[in-house]
Amino acid sequence: MKSEDIVLGILSEKPSSGYEIKQKFSTIFSNFYNASFGSVYPILHNLEKQEKVTSKLLPQEGKPNKKVYSITNKGVEAFMEFLQSSVEQEKIKWDFMVRLYYAKRLSAIEQKVLVTEEIRRREQEVNTLNQLKREDWENKMDSFQLFSFELGIKQKQLMIDELKRLLENLRV
């Protein structure tokens, strides 16, 4: 799976700006995929060169024109090929967990800071996802999308709970 596959999927739902696509990466897809804000525009540019997406500028009152991308038939075909291809083995690169694994080399204060900051970050992610849920996103999702969304929230909450337990043990 490549970022371009997800971008095509997002555009298969509705035309979107680069900013809107990045927002999806940092909210809905944050549970299982990460793409930097800077990578979205090169991906869109390449997809446009490959004629998998098109773009048009929409005028905005008091703001610069907004570039909105739409998927083409060629893009739909590429996205369907991705959906029908074999599922890749999960690849995990988790910076925090590597640091936690070696945390015994840190001072007690540094250990607590490492864990506390991760709890704070995860709580912010859960709050953001729950806010989307309150904004009626769950009524806009099919059962597969809702499953992915809710599983991500549960995974993040489980991590928070386990990190809090670890933090308590550090205080002993």
Secondary structure, 3 states (H helix, E strand, C coil): CCHHHHHHHHHHHCCEEHHHHHHHHHCHHHHCCCCCHHHHHHHHHHHHHCCCEEEEEEEECCEEEEEEEEECHHHHHHHHHHHHCCCCCCCCCCHHHHHHHCHHHCCHHHHHHHHHHHHHHHHHHHHHHHHHHHCCHHHHCCHHHHHHHHHHHHHHHHHHHHHHHHHHHHCC
